[in-house]
């Protein structure tokens, strides 16, 4: 029951963060991303704020460890409304809250983990992965980017994911599969070459965001939970289909 409550709480807080992020960026989106719901007039700013806050409060109230999920919620609000004005802080904030969210299942079952707990290594790797993706996302809005900067930042994510997989109790098959996925990603990026524009960066962001689901699925394999992994991989296919209609970035 605590695991189900924790999962529902994380979904609600995550969804709240997405809604509140659009609320915080509504003026910038009106100029650069007019296809998003608030600029298009599909929902008003006040309604979006109310929905986002209601989902966040509900998530914290439902959670099995309200203090822990409150910390995640505070980081979400910090990222959406404060930290984005300074990119390094924003990336660190986003990476931290996503790492905390990955460890939330352990917290729901056994309380705060010690530094030697099996979840700590994969959570730190995931935090670093998201930090890199956040930095890459900032380049998406730049009219001109240095190709080496793009290649360097986006290379961090698959490499730290492999490190996280190696930290699982049963790392052999997950790490080999992860290495294969990383090789496919790098091969795809090599085809792009050095012609990085906003469209190419958004495509890279899409695959790295879908890669978070591959990473968590492989973590489940490494933890001896194959059916959970199957569920996550199935959800990734659904997410890919949704991404054809709705931008994930």
Secondary structure, 3 states (H helix, E strand, C coil): CHHHHHHHHHHHHHHHHHHHHHHHCHHHHHHHCCCCHHHHCCCCHHHHHHHHHHHHHHHHHHCCCHHHHHHHHHHHHHHHHCHHHCHHHHHHHHHHHHHHHHCHHHHHHHCCCCCCCHHHHHHHHHHHHHHHHHHHHHHCCCCCCCHHHHHHHHHHHHHHHHHHHHCCCCHHHHHHHHHHHHHHHHHHHHHHCCCCCHHHHHHHHHHHHHHHHHHHHHHHHHCCCHHHHHHHHHHHHHHHHHHCCCCCC
